[in-house]
Amino acid sequence: MVSAAKVLQDLRASAERKPDIVVRLGKSLVETGAVLKLDADAWLVYEQVAIAALDVGDDALAVKCIEALGRRFPGSARVRRLEGMRLEAAGKLSEAGEIYKEILREDETNVLAAKRQVMLLHTMGRFPEAIDALVKYLDINYTDFEGWLQLADLYLEQLMYSQAGFCMEEAIMLQPQNHIFHLKYAEILYSQDSVGLALKQFCRVVELCKDHVRGLYGIKLCASRLLREGFGKEKGFTSEEDLKAMDLLATERLLEVYRSGNSAASAKAASAKWIESA
């Protein structure tokens, strides 16, 4: 029992989600009642095992854990959220949604309930409501960069590129050294036809992560397009000579990356041909 409890504790501490291991170790603790010998940790184990049981489809074990928590903490928002998750797993989405609404009426700052509500609305295909719920959540939890990324994805699903771009700007302000955020923002800008701004973001990607292939491809796409189509509204942001230099540098670095990589010869040849002709 001690070793199983220690493994479960380590998984909680590392925030690793390994439901198969949690259920395998926790099920015997719960069913034999040995979990109660863990004192205060017993209730954390019940919660951990309940969530893992829902992940693997062991509804009976989840119910047993949730009922034990309900007897110990009657009316707890945390326990009611678990019941909402159980209803979700059972396909009773509307009932689960009512539980999350009730929790948020009592405490609009309940982060876990708010996130479950957003995911539930998204699952149900109620995208405008999911967006509204997430916007409300971010009004309170502004520094949650994962929330901004999720909102950006929701907007992208609705082809609302300007709003998605704004979300990525917020995420970048919170984590300015994350090259993946800059890459996603650059691709959104390119989709909006803001080629010059996209080029700057692709350059930032490569600055933060040397020889990032998608970043280099982005630089080449933007630079070659601006050179081919003219500057237009982008005129003034850089010189033609700088664009040619960026295009050449991106081409050289991409060719070098493909030559030194382990991809198949045919793929290398096709990529090199496209890069050199673009």
Accessible surface in RSA format (square Angstrom, percent):
REM  Atomic radii and reference values for relative SASA: ProtOr
REM  Chains: A
REM  Algorithm: Lee & Richards
REM  Probe-radius: 1.40
REM  Slices: 20
REM RES _ NUM      All-atoms   Total-Side   Main-Chain    Non-polar    All polar
REM                ABS   REL    ABS   REL    ABS   REL    ABS   REL    ABS   REL
RES MET A   1    93.67  48.5  47.86  31.7  45.80 109.1  48.85  41.5  44.82  59.4
RES VAL A   2   117.86  77.6 114.59 103.7   3.27   7.9 116.03 100.8   1.83   5.0
RES SER A   3    82.11  69.4  73.68  98.3   8.42  19.4  51.83 110.4  30.27  42.4
RES ALA A   4    15.00  13.8  13.47  20.8   1.53   3.5  15.00  21.1   0.00   0.0
RES ALA A   5    15.30  14.1  12.45  19.2   2.85   6.5  12.74  17.9   2.56   6.8
RES LYS A   6   107.08  52.2 103.95  63.8   3.13   7.5  81.40  73.3  25.68  27.4
RES VAL A   7    59.89  39.4  59.29  53.7   0.61   1.5  59.89  52.0   0.00   0.0
RES LEU A   8     0.00   0.0   0.00   0.0   0.00   0.0   0.00   0.0   0.00   0.0
RES GLN A   9    80.17  44.8  79.69  58.2   0.48   1.1  18.78  40.0  61.39  46.6
RES ASP A  10    65.55  45.9  61.47  61.2   4.09   9.7  26.69  62.8  38.87  38.8
RES LEU A  11    12.98   7.2  12.15   8.7   0.83   2.1  12.33   8.7   0.65   1.7
RES ARG A  12    64.93  27.3  39.72  20.2  25.20  60.0  38.40  52.5  26.53  16.1
RES ALA A  13    90.64  83.3  47.57  73.4  43.06  98.0  60.09  84.6  30.55  80.9
RES SER A  14    59.69  50.4  29.02  38.7  30.67  70.7  40.37  86.0  19.32  27.1
RES ALA A  15    91.22  83.9  57.28  88.4  33.94  77.2  67.67  95.3  23.55  62.4
RES GLU A  16    80.75  46.4  63.12  47.7  17.63  42.0  29.54  57.1  51.21  41.8
RES ARG A  17   154.05  64.7 123.90  63.2  30.15  71.8  63.79  87.2  90.26  54.7
RES LYS A  18    86.06  42.0  83.03  50.9   3.03   7.2  41.54  37.4  44.51  47.4
RES PRO A  19    32.68  23.8  31.55  28.8   1.14   4.1  32.66  27.0   0.02   0.2
RES ASP A  20    93.87  65.8  86.15  85.7   7.72  18.2  41.14  96.8  52.72  52.6
RES ILE A  21    48.07  27.4  47.93  35.7   0.14   0.3  48.07  34.6   0.00   0.0
RES VAL A  22     5.82   3.8   5.82   5.3   0.00   0.0   5.82   5.1   0.00   0.0
RES VAL A  23    18.82  12.4  18.81  17.0   0.01   0.0  18.81  16.3   0.01   0.0
RES ARG A  24   160.73  67.5 137.47  70.1  23.26  55.4  73.28 100.2  87.45  53.0
RES LEU A  25    34.60  19.3  32.26  23.1   2.34   5.9  34.16  24.0   0.44   1.2
RES GLY A  26     0.00   0.0   0.00   N/A   0.00   0.0   0.00   0.0   0.00   0.0
RES LYS A  27    75.63  36.9  75.63  46.4   0.00   0.0  34.34  30.9  41.30  44.0
RES SER A  28    62.77  53.0  57.53  76.8   5.24  12.1  44.55  94.9  18.23  25.5
RES LEU A  29     6.54   3.6   6.30   4.5   0.24   0.6   6.54   4.6   0.00   0.0
RES VAL A  30     5.96   3.9   0.72   0.7   5.24  12.6   0.72   0.6   5.24  14.2
RES GLU A  31    94.74  54.4  68.22  51.6  26.53  63.2  16.63  32.2  78.12  63.8
RES THR A  32   104.24  74.1  65.96  66.9  38.28  91.2  71.28  95.7  32.96  49.8
RES GLY A  33    28.93  35.7   0.00   N/A  28.93  35.7  22.05  60.5   6.89  15.4
RES ALA A  34    18.14  16.7  16.31  25.2   1.83   4.2  18.09  25.5   0.04   0.1
RES VAL A  35     0.00   0.0   0.00   0.0   0.00   0.0   0.00   0.0   0.00   0.0
RES LEU A  36   100.63  56.0  84.55  60.5  16.08  40.4  84.93  59.6  15.70  42.2
RES LYS A  37   153.31  74.8 128.20  78.7  25.12  59.8  80.11  72.1  73.20  78.0
RES LEU A  38    32.55  18.1  19.58  14.0  12.96  32.6  24.08  16.9   8.47  22.8
RES ASP A  39   112.57  78.9  98.52  98.1  14.04  33.2  37.56  88.4  75.00  74.8
RES ALA A  40    80.52  74.0  65.91 101.7  14.61  33.2  72.02 101.4   8.49  22.5
RES ASP A  41    51.37  36.0  50.59  50.4   0.77   1.8   6.17  14.5  45.20  45.1
RES ALA A  42     1.32   1.2   1.32   2.0   0.00   0.0   1.32   1.9   0.00   0.0
RES TRP A  43    57.24  23.0  55.06  26.7   2.18   5.1  44.83  23.9  12.42  20.1
RES LEU A  44    72.32  40.3  70.98  50.8   1.34   3.4  71.38  50.1   0.93   2.5
RES VAL A  45     1.36   0.9   1.36   1.2   0.00   0.0   1.36   1.2   0.00   0.0
RES TYR A  46    14.87   6.9  14.87   8.5   0.00   0.0   0.84   0.6  14.02  17.3
RES GLU A  47    21.19  12.2  21.19  16.0   0.00   0.0   8.92  17.2  12.28  10.0
RES GLN A  48    25.07  14.0  17.59  12.9   7.48  17.8  19.34  41.2   5.74   4.4
RES VAL A  49     0.00   0.0   0.00   0.0   0.00   0.0   0.00   0.0   0.00   0.0
RES ALA A  50     0.00   0.0   0.00   0.0   0.00   0.0   0.00   0.0   0.00   0.0
RES ILE A  51    38.64  22.0  38.60  28.8   0.03   0.1  38.60  27.8   0.03   0.1
RES ALA A  52     5.14   4.7   3.47   5.4   1.67   3.8   4.89   6.9   0.25   0.7
RES ALA A  53     0.00   0.0   0.00   0.0   0.00   0.0   0.00   0.0   0.00   0.0
RES LEU A  54    23.49  13.1   9.52   6.8  13.98  35.1  10.78   7.6  12.71  34.2
RES ASP A  55    65.08  45.6  28.42  28.3  36.66  86.7  14.04  33.0  51.04  50.9
RES VAL A  56    69.18  45.5  31.90  28.9  37.28  89.8  40.98  35.6  28.20  76.5
RES GLY A  57    63.47  78.3   0.00   N/A  63.47  78.3  34.00  93.3  29.47  66.0
RES ASP A  58    31.78  22.3  25.06  24.9   6.73  15.9  16.66  39.2  15.13  15.1
RES ASP A  59    67.32  47.2  63.50  63.2   3.83   9.0  35.23  82.9  32.09  32.0
RES ALA A  60    79.58  73.2  63.69  98.3  15.89  36.1  71.15 100.2   8.43  22.3
RES LEU A  61     5.12   2.9   1.01   0.7   4.11  10.3   4.48   3.1   0.64   1.7
RES ALA A  62     0.00   0.0   0.00   0.0   0.00   0.0   0.00   0.0   0.00   0.0
RES VAL A  63    41.77  27.5  41.20  37.3   0.57   1.4  41.77  36.3   0.00   0.0
RES LYS A  64    95.43  46.6  92.69  56.9   2.73   6.5  65.06  58.6  30.36  32.3
RES CYS A  65     0.00   0.0   0.00   0.0   0.00   0.0   0.00   0.0   0.00   0.0
RES ILE A  66    10.29   5.9   9.76   7.3   0.53   1.3   9.76   7.0   0.53   1.4
RES GLU A  67    94.43  54.2  87.07  65.9   7.37  17.5  32.88  63.6  61.56  50.3
RES ALA A  68     8.27   7.6   5.64   8.7   2.63   6.0   6.21   8.8   2.05   5.4
RES LEU A  69     7.39   4.1   7.39   5.3   0.00   0.0   7.39   5.2   0.00   0.0
RES GLY A  70    23.72  29.3   0.00   N/A  23.72  29.3  18.62  51.1   5.10  11.4
RES ARG A  71   178.41  74.9 147.78  75.3  30.63  72.9  81.67 111.6  96.74  58.6
RES ARG A  72   124.15  52.1 109.94  56.0  14.21  33.8  27.54  37.6  96.61  58.5
RES PHE A  73    74.22  37.1  69.44  43.0   4.78  12.4  74.02  44.9   0.21   0.6
RES PRO A  74   109.52  79.8  83.34  76.0  26.19  95.2  86.89  71.7  22.63 140.7
RES GLY A  75    62.02  76.5   0.00   N/A  62.02  76.5  34.93  95.9  27.09  60.7
RES SER A  76    31.83  26.9  20.54  27.4  11.29  26.0  20.00  42.6  11.83  16.6
RES ALA A  77    31.56  29.0  25.14  38.8   6.42  14.6  25.18  35.5   6.38  16.9
RES ARG A  78   128.50  54.0 122.67  62.5   5.83  13.9  47.67  65.2  80.83  49.0
RES VAL A  79    16.81  11.1  16.81  15.2   0.00   0.0  16.81  14.6   0.00   0.0
RES ARG A  80    53.20  22.3  52.53  26.8   0.68   1.6  42.45  58.0  10.75   6.5
RES ARG A  81    17.59   7.4  17.59   9.0   0.00   0.0   1.77   2.4  15.82   9.6
RES LEU A  82     1.17   0.6   1.17   0.8   0.00   0.0   1.17   0.8   0.00   0.0
RES GLU A  83    49.22  28.3  49.22  37.2   0.00   0.0  26.66  51.6  22.56  18.4
RES GLY A  84     0.00   0.0   0.00   N/A   0.00   0.0   0.00   0.0   0.00   0.0
RES MET A  85    20.44  10.6  17.08  11.3   3.35   8.0  17.43  14.8   3.01   4.0
RES ARG A  86    42.41  17.8  42.41  21.6   0.00   0.0   1.43   1.9  40.99  24.8
RES LEU A  87    12.18   6.8  12.18   8.7   0.00   0.0  12.18   8.6   0.00   0.0
RES GLU A  88    29.59  17.0  19.42  14.7  10.17  24.2   9.39  18.2  20.19  16.5
RES ALA A  89    66.75  61.4  21.96  33.9  44.79 101.9  35.34  49.8  31.42  83.2
RES ALA A  90    55.46  51.0  17.57  27.1  37.89  86.2  30.61  43.1  24.85  65.8
RES GLY A  91    54.94  67.7   0.00   N/A  54.94  67.7  29.27  80.3  25.67  57.5
RES LYS A  92   101.72  49.6  93.88  57.6   7.84  18.7  52.84  47.6  48.89  52.1
RES LEU A  93    46.40  25.8  43.97  31.5   2.44   6.1  43.97  30.9   2.44   6.6
RES SER A  94    76.77  64.9  68.62  91.6   8.14  18.8  44.61  95.0  32.15  45.0
RES GLU A  95    93.92  53.9  88.85  67.2   5.08  12.1  39.42  76.3  54.50  44.5
RES ALA A  96     0.00   0.0   0.00   0.0   0.00   0.0   0.00   0.0   0.00   0.0
RES GLY A  97    11.35  14.0   0.00   N/A  11.35  14.0  11.32  31.1   0.03   0.1
RES GLU A  98    95.60  54.9  93.51  70.7   2.09   5.0  44.67  86.4  50.94  41.6
RES ILE A  99    29.10  16.6  28.42  21.2   0.69   1.7  29.05  20.9   0.06   0.2
RES TYR A 100     0.00   0.0   0.00   0.0   0.00   0.0   0.00   0.0   0.00   0.0
RES LYS A 101    79.73  38.9  76.98  47.2   2.74   6.5  42.03  37.8  37.70  40.2
RES GLU A 102    73.18  42.0  73.16  55.4   0.01   0.0  14.22  27.5  58.96  48.1
RES ILE A 103     1.37   0.8   0.90   0.7   0.48   1.1   0.90   0.6   0.48   1.3
RES LEU A 104    28.76  16.0  23.99  17.2   4.77  12.0  24.29  17.1   4.47  12.0
RES ARG A 105   174.05  73.1 135.93  69.3  38.11  90.7  78.15 106.8  95.90  58.1
RES GLU A 106   108.60  62.4  68.80  52.1  39.80  94.8  46.67  90.3  61.93  50.6
RES ASP A 107    65.07  45.6  60.18  59.9   4.90  11.6  27.09  63.8  37.98  37.9
RES GLU A 108    95.89  55.1  84.84  64.2  11.05  26.3  23.89  46.2  72.00  58.8
RES THR A 109    71.82  51.1  62.60  63.5   9.22  22.0  47.01  63.1  24.81  37.5
RES ASN A 110    32.91  22.7  26.96  26.1   5.95  14.3   6.76  16.3  26.15  25.3
RES VAL A 111    54.63  35.9  50.05  45.3   4.58  11.0  50.44  43.8   4.19  11.4
RES LEU A 112    92.30  51.4  91.13  65.2   1.17   2.9  91.51  64.3   0.79   2.1
RES ALA A 113     0.06   0.1   0.06   0.1   0.00   0.0   0.06   0.1   0.00   0.0
RES ALA A 114     7.61   7.0   7.31  11.3   0.30   0.7   7.41  10.4   0.20   0.5
RES LYS A 115    62.66  30.6  61.50  37.7   1.16   2.8  35.31  31.8  27.34  29.1
RES ARG A 116    65.98  27.7  65.98  33.6   0.00   0.0  11.80  16.1  54.18  32.8
RES GLN A 117    28.37  15.9  28.37  20.7   0.00   0.0   2.75   5.8  25.63  19.4
RES VAL A 118     0.72   0.5   0.72   0.7   0.00   0.0   0.72   0.6   0.00   0.0
RES MET A 119    82.48  42.7  82.34  54.5   0.14   0.3  72.03  61.2  10.45  13.8
RES LEU A 120     2.53   1.4   2.39   1.7   0.14   0.4   2.53   1.8   0.00   0.0
RES LEU A 121    15.52   8.6  15.52  11.1   0.00   0.0  15.52  10.9   0.00   0.0
RES HIS A 122    54.96  30.0  49.38  34.3   5.58  14.3  39.83  41.1  15.13  17.6
RES THR A 123    94.83  67.4  63.06  63.9  31.78  75.7  51.21  68.8  43.63  66.0
RES MET A 124    58.82  30.5  26.22  17.4  32.60  77.6  32.35  27.5  26.48  35.1
RES GLY A 125    39.37  48.6   0.00   N/A  39.37  48.6  19.16  52.6  20.21  45.3
RES ARG A 126    81.67  34.3  77.34  39.4   4.33  10.3  36.77  50.3  44.90  27.2
RES PHE A 127    55.22  27.6  55.22  34.2   0.00   0.0  55.22  33.5   0.00   0.0
RES PRO A 128    93.19  67.9  87.93  80.2   5.26  19.1  92.58  76.4   0.61   3.8
RES GLU A 129    78.65  45.2  75.57  57.2   3.08   7.3  36.29  70.2  42.36  34.6
RES ALA A 130     0.00   0.0   0.00   0.0   0.00   0.0   0.00   0.0   0.00   0.0
RES ILE A 131    15.62   8.9  15.62  11.6   0.00   0.0  15.62  11.2   0.00   0.0
RES ASP A 132    96.32  67.5  89.54  89.1   6.78  16.0  28.19  66.3  68.13  67.9
RES ALA A 133    18.98  17.5   7.15  11.0  11.83  26.9  14.19  20.0   4.79  12.7
RES LEU A 134     1.49   0.8   1.49   1.1   0.00   0.0   1.49   1.0   0.00   0.0
RES VAL A 135    55.11  36.3  54.10  49.0   1.01   2.4  54.84  47.6   0.28   0.7
RES LYS A 136   124.22  60.6 122.61  75.2   1.61   3.8  70.59  63.5  53.63  57.1
RES TYR A 137    11.29   5.3   6.26   3.6   5.03  13.1   8.17   6.1   3.12   3.8
RES LEU A 138     4.16   2.3   2.33   1.7   1.83   4.6   2.66   1.9   1.50   4.0
RES ASP A 139   113.68  79.6  79.18  78.8  34.50  81.6  27.50  64.7  86.17  85.9
RES ILE A 140    67.32  38.3  37.74  28.1  29.58  71.3  42.25  30.4  25.07  68.0
RES ASN A 141    32.31  22.3  26.77  25.9   5.55  13.4  11.06  26.6  21.26  20.5
RES TYR A 142    98.47  46.0  95.80  54.5   2.68   7.0  83.07  62.4  15.40  19.0
RES THR A 143   102.82  73.1  89.16  90.4  13.67  32.6  56.21  75.5  46.61  70.5
RES ASP A 144    27.51  19.3  18.97  18.9   8.54  20.2  17.40  41.0  10.11  10.1
RES PHE A 145    60.63  30.3  60.63  37.6   0.00   0.0  60.63  36.8   0.00   0.0
RES GLU A 146   100.69  57.8  95.77  72.5   4.92  11.7  28.16  54.5  72.53  59.2
RES GLY A 147     1.68   2.1   0.00   N/A   1.68   2.1   1.55   4.3   0.12   0.3
RES TRP A 148    20.23   8.1  20.23   9.8   0.00   0.0  20.23  10.8   0.00   0.0
RES LEU A 149    36.50  20.3  36.50  26.1   0.00   0.0  36.50  25.6   0.00   0.0
RES GLN A 150    46.04  25.7  42.13  30.8   3.91   9.3  27.09  57.7  18.94  14.4
RES LEU A 151     5.15   2.9   5.15   3.7   0.00   0.0   5.15   3.6   0.00   0.0
RES ALA A 152     0.00   0.0   0.00   0.0   0.00   0.0   0.00   0.0   0.00   0.0
RES ASP A 153    61.49  43.1  59.79  59.5   1.70   4.0  21.18  49.9  40.31  40.2
RES LEU A 154     4.83   2.7   4.82   3.4   0.01   0.0   4.82   3.4   0.01   0.0
RES TYR A 155    25.59  11.9  25.59  14.6   0.00   0.0   5.27   4.0  20.32  25.1
RES LEU A 156    44.48  24.8  37.64  26.9   6.84  17.2  37.92  26.6   6.56  17.6
RES GLU A 157    90.92  52.2  59.03  44.7  31.90  75.9  40.91  79.1  50.02  40.8
RES GLN A 158    67.70  37.9  46.69  34.1  21.01  50.0  11.35  24.2  56.35  42.7
RES LEU A 159   127.22  70.8 110.39  79.0  16.83  42.3 110.39  77.5  16.83  45.3
RES MET A 160    67.54  35.0  62.11  41.1   5.43  12.9  56.88  48.4  10.66  14.1
RES TYR A 161    75.51  35.3  72.21  41.1   3.30   8.6  42.95  32.3  32.56  40.1
RES SER A 162    73.96  62.5  61.60  82.2  12.36  28.5  36.47  77.7  37.49  52.5
RES GLN A 163    72.43  40.5  68.45  50.0   3.99   9.5  28.73  61.2  43.70  33.1
RES ALA A 164     0.00   0.0   0.00   0.0   0.00   0.0   0.00   0.0   0.00   0.0
RES GLY A 165     3.89   4.8   0.00   N/A   3.89   4.8   3.89  10.7   0.00   0.0
RES PHE A 166   105.89  53.0 102.88  63.7   3.01   7.8 104.07  63.1   1.83   5.2
RES CYS A 167     0.65   0.5   0.65   0.7   0.00   0.0   0.00   0.0   0.65   0.7
RES MET A 168     0.03   0.0   0.03   0.0   0.00   0.0   0.03   0.0   0.00   0.0
RES GLU A 169    72.28  41.5  69.41  52.5   2.87   6.8  21.54  41.7  50.74  41.4
RES GLU A 170    14.19   8.1  14.19  10.7   0.00   0.0   0.79   1.5  13.40  10.9
RES ALA A 171     0.00   0.0   0.00   0.0   0.00   0.0   0.00   0.0   0.00   0.0
RES ILE A 172    22.72  12.9  22.72  16.9   0.00   0.0  22.72  16.4   0.00   0.0
RES MET A 173   120.97  62.6  93.26  61.7  27.71  66.0  59.18  50.3  61.79  81.9
RES LEU A 174    51.98  28.9  25.79  18.5  26.19  65.8  28.27  19.9  23.71  63.8
RES GLN A 175    60.91  34.1  56.82  41.5   4.09   9.7  20.33  43.3  40.58  30.8
RES PRO A 176    63.05  46.0  62.95  57.4   0.10   0.4  62.95  52.0   0.10   0.6
RES GLN A 177   121.95  68.2 106.42  77.8  15.53  37.0  61.31 130.5  60.64  46.0
RES ASN A 178    43.22  29.8  35.28  34.1   7.94  19.1  10.40  25.0  32.82  31.7
RES HIS A 179    47.93  26.2  47.93  33.3   0.00   0.0  30.31  31.2  17.62  20.5
RES ILE A 180    87.77  49.9  87.57  65.2   0.21   0.5  87.57  63.1   0.21   0.6
RES PHE A 181    10.95   5.5  10.91   6.8   0.03   0.1  10.95   6.6   0.00   0.0
RES HIS A 182    10.44   5.7  10.44   7.3   0.00   0.0  10.44  10.8   0.00   0.0
RES LEU A 183     5.88   3.3   5.88   4.2   0.00   0.0   5.88   4.1   0.00   0.0
RES LYS A 184    51.30  25.0  50.00  30.7   1.30   3.1  36.03  32.4  15.27  16.3
RES TYR A 185    24.12  11.3  24.12  13.7   0.00   0.0  10.03   7.5  14.09  17.4
RES ALA A 186     0.00   0.0   0.00   0.0   0.00   0.0   0.00   0.0   0.00   0.0
RES GLU A 187    59.95  34.4  56.86  43.0   3.09   7.4  30.38  58.8  29.57  24.1
RES ILE A 188     6.50   3.7   5.12   3.8   1.38   3.3   6.45   4.6   0.06   0.2
RES LEU A 189    11.77   6.6  11.77   8.4   0.00   0.0  11.77   8.3   0.00   0.0
RES TYR A 190    62.04  29.0  57.64  32.8   4.40  11.4  44.06  33.1  17.98  22.2
RES SER A 191    70.23  59.3  34.65  46.2  35.58  82.0  15.58  33.2  54.65  76.6
RES GLN A 192    59.32  33.2  34.27  25.0  25.05  59.7  16.62  35.4  42.71  32.4
RES ASP A 193    69.24  48.5  65.97  65.7   3.27   7.7  21.22  49.9  48.02  47.9
RES SER A 194    22.81  19.3  22.77  30.4   0.04   0.1   2.42   5.2  20.39  28.6
RES VAL A 195     7.04   4.6   7.04   6.4   0.00   0.0   7.04   6.1   0.00   0.0
RES GLY A 196     1.35   1.7   0.00   N/A   1.35   1.7   1.35   3.7   0.00   0.0
RES LEU A 197    91.67  51.1  90.29  64.6   1.38   3.5  90.36  63.5   1.31   3.5
RES ALA A 198     0.00   0.0   0.00   0.0   0.00   0.0   0.00   0.0   0.00   0.0
RES LEU A 199     2.03   1.1   2.03   1.5   0.00   0.0   2.03   1.4   0.00   0.0
RES LYS A 200   105.45  51.4  96.04  58.9   9.41  22.4  58.48  52.6  46.97  50.0
RES GLN A 201    35.73  20.0  35.73  26.1   0.00   0.0   0.37   0.8  35.36  26.8
RES PHE A 202     9.75   4.9   9.75   6.0   0.00   0.0   9.75   5.9   0.00   0.0
RES CYS A 203    42.43  32.1  36.76  41.0   5.67  13.3  24.85  63.0  17.59  19.0
RES ARG A 204    63.70  26.7  61.87  31.5   1.83   4.3  23.68  32.4  40.02  24.3
RES VAL A 205     0.00   0.0   0.00   0.0   0.00   0.0   0.00   0.0   0.00   0.0
RES VAL A 206    32.95  21.7  28.83  26.1   4.12   9.9  28.83  25.0   4.12  11.2
RES GLU A 207   126.22  72.5  90.45  68.4  35.77  85.2  44.62  86.3  81.60  66.6
RES LEU A 208    49.63  27.6  15.70  11.2  33.93  85.3  18.51  13.0  31.13  83.8
RES CYS A 209    39.54  29.9  35.05  39.1   4.49  10.5   5.98  15.1  33.56  36.2
RES LYS A 210   168.71  82.3 145.45  89.2  23.26  55.4  87.95  79.2  80.76  86.0
RES ASP A 211    36.04  25.2  27.12  27.0   8.92  21.1  11.52  27.1  24.53  24.5
RES HIS A 212    31.96  17.5  26.61  18.5   5.35  13.7  20.24  20.9  11.71  13.6
RES VAL A 213    50.43  33.2  47.08  42.6   3.35   8.1  47.08  40.9   3.35   9.1
RES ARG A 214   132.63  55.7 128.70  65.6   3.93   9.4  53.20  72.7  79.43  48.1
RES GLY A 215     0.00   0.0   0.00   N/A   0.00   0.0   0.00   0.0   0.00   0.0
RES LEU A 216     3.98   2.2   3.98   2.8   0.00   0.0   3.98   2.8   0.00   0.0
RES TYR A 217    48.08  22.4  48.08  27.4   0.00   0.0  38.90  29.2   9.18  11.3
RES GLY A 218     2.46   3.0   0.00   N/A   2.46   3.0   2.18   6.0   0.28   0.6
RES ILE A 219    12.99   7.4  12.99   9.7   0.00   0.0  12.99   9.4   0.00   0.0
RES LYS A 220     3.78   1.8   3.78   2.3   0.00   0.0   0.14   0.1   3.64   3.9
RES LEU A 221    72.22  40.2  70.94  50.8   1.28   3.2  71.16  50.0   1.06   2.8
RES CYS A 222     0.00   0.0   0.00   0.0   0.00   0.0   0.00   0.0   0.00   0.0
RES ALA A 223     0.00   0.0   0.00   0.0   0.00   0.0   0.00   0.0   0.00   0.0
RES SER A 224    13.19  11.1   9.59  12.8   3.60   8.3   7.04  15.0   6.15   8.6
RES ARG A 225    44.67  18.8  44.67  22.8   0.00   0.0   7.89  10.8  36.79  22.3
RES LEU A 226     6.73   3.7   6.16   4.4   0.56   1.4   6.36   4.5   0.36   1.0
RES LEU A 227    55.34  30.8  27.20  19.5  28.14  70.7  29.41  20.7  25.94  69.8
RES ARG A 228   163.25  68.5 126.33  64.4  36.92  87.9  77.79 106.3  85.47  51.8
RES GLU A 229   111.93  64.3  73.22  55.4  38.71  92.2  37.91  73.3  74.01  60.4
RES GLY A 230    36.30  44.8   0.00   N/A  36.30  44.8  28.52  78.3   7.78  17.4
RES PHE A 231    40.66  20.3  34.11  21.1   6.55  17.0  34.11  20.7   6.55  18.7
RES GLY A 232    62.52  77.1   0.00   N/A  62.52  77.1  45.13 123.8  17.39  39.0
RES LYS A 233   166.49  81.2 120.98  74.2  45.51 108.4  96.66  87.0  69.83  74.4
RES GLU A 234    26.09  15.0  22.01  16.7   4.08   9.7   8.93  17.3  17.16  14.0
RES LYS A 235   163.30  79.7 140.11  86.0  23.19  55.2  82.80  74.5  80.49  85.7
RES GLY A 236    70.94  87.5   0.00   N/A  70.94  87.5  37.75 103.6  33.20  74.3
RES PHE A 237    52.52  26.3  19.50  12.1  33.03  85.9  29.48  17.9  23.04  65.9
RES THR A 238    33.93  24.1  14.31  14.5  19.62  46.8  20.37  27.4  13.57  20.5
RES SER A 239    48.24  40.8  37.52  50.1  10.72  24.7  41.51  88.4   6.73   9.4
RES GLU A 240    78.98  45.3  75.18  56.9   3.80   9.0  12.97  25.1  66.01  53.9
RES GLU A 241   124.37  71.4 117.98  89.3   6.39  15.2  65.49 126.7  58.88  48.1
RES ASP A 242    71.51  50.1  70.49  70.2   1.02   2.4   9.67  22.8  61.83  61.7
RES LEU A 243     0.00   0.0   0.00   0.0   0.00   0.0   0.00   0.0   0.00   0.0
RES LYS A 244   114.77  56.0 109.21  67.0   5.57  13.3  61.84  55.7  52.93  56.4
RES ALA A 245    58.87  54.1  48.49  74.8  10.38  23.6  55.20  77.7   3.67   9.7
RES MET A 246    43.98  22.8  42.52  28.1   1.46   3.5  35.22  29.9   8.76  11.6
RES ASP A 247    26.36  18.5  26.36  26.2   0.00   0.0   0.12   0.3  26.24  26.2
RES LEU A 248   106.74  59.4 104.21  74.6   2.53   6.4 106.58  74.8   0.16   0.4
RES LEU A 249   104.03  57.9 102.81  73.5   1.23   3.1 103.74  72.9   0.29   0.8
RES ALA A 250     1.77   1.6   0.40   0.6   1.37   3.1   1.31   1.8   0.46   1.2
RES THR A 251    17.76  12.6  17.76  18.0   0.00   0.0  15.79  21.2   1.96   3.0
RES GLU A 252    89.16  51.2  83.32  63.0   5.84  13.9  34.07  65.9  55.09  45.0
RES ARG A 253    71.58  30.1  71.58  36.5   0.00   0.0  22.57  30.8  49.01  29.7
RES LEU A 254     0.00   0.0   0.00   0.0   0.00   0.0   0.00   0.0   0.00   0.0
RES LEU A 255    15.56   8.7  15.29  10.9   0.27   0.7  15.38  10.8   0.17   0.5
RES GLU A 256    76.39  43.9  76.39  57.8   0.00   0.0  19.04  36.8  57.34  46.8
RES VAL A 257    36.07  23.7  32.76  29.7   3.31   8.0  34.78  30.2   1.29   3.5
RES TYR A 258    44.15  20.6  42.90  24.4   1.25   3.2  26.23  19.7  17.92  22.1
RES ARG A 259   153.39  64.4 129.35  65.9  24.03  57.2  61.68  84.3  91.71  55.6
RES SER A 260    83.38  70.5  46.70  62.3  36.68  84.5  41.20  87.7  42.19  59.1
RES GLY A 261    31.51  38.9   0.00   N/A  31.51  38.9  24.83  68.1   6.68  15.0
RES ASN A 262   158.24 109.1 120.40 116.4  37.83  91.1  38.32  92.2 119.91 115.9
RES SER A 263    49.70  42.0  29.33  39.1  20.36  46.9  39.50  84.1  10.19  14.3
RES ALA A 264    65.36  60.1  48.05  74.2  17.31  39.4  59.25  83.4   6.11  16.2
RES ALA A 265    82.71  76.0  68.84 106.2  13.87  31.6  71.74 101.0  10.97  29.1
RES SER A 266    87.84  74.2  72.29  96.5  15.55  35.8  57.33 122.1  30.51  42.7
RES ALA A 267    46.14  42.4  37.79  58.3   8.36  19.0  45.93  64.7   0.22   0.6
RES LYS A 268    54.14  26.4  53.08  32.6   1.06   2.5  25.25  22.7  28.89  30.8
RES ALA A 269    65.00  59.8  50.97  78.7  14.02  31.9  60.10  84.6   4.89  13.0
RES ALA A 270    65.05  59.8  51.49  79.5  13.55  30.8  59.06  83.2   5.99  15.9
RES SER A 271    22.84  19.3  16.88  22.5   5.96  13.7   5.81  12.4  17.03  23.9
RES ALA A 272    26.89  24.7  26.89  41.5   0.00   0.0  26.89  37.9   0.00   0.0
RES LYS A 273   157.20  76.7 151.48  92.9   5.72  13.6  98.55  88.7  58.65  62.5
RES TRP A 274   103.97  41.7 100.09  48.4   3.88   9.1  75.97  40.5  28.00  45.4
RES ILE A 275     0.16   0.1   0.00   0.0   0.16   0.4   0.00   0.0   0.16   0.4
RES GLU A 276   111.51  64.0  80.38  60.8  31.13  74.1  29.02  56.1  82.49  67.4
RES SER A 277    88.83  75.1  49.97  66.7  38.86  89.5  47.30 100.7  41.54  58.2
RES ALA A 278    49.48  45.5   7.25  11.2  42.23  96.1  31.63  44.5  17.85  47.3
END  Absolute sums over single chains surface
CHAIN  1 A    14724.9      12040.6       2684.3       8532.0       6192.9
END  Absolute sums over all chains
TOTAL         14724.9      12040.6       2684.3       8532.0       6192.9
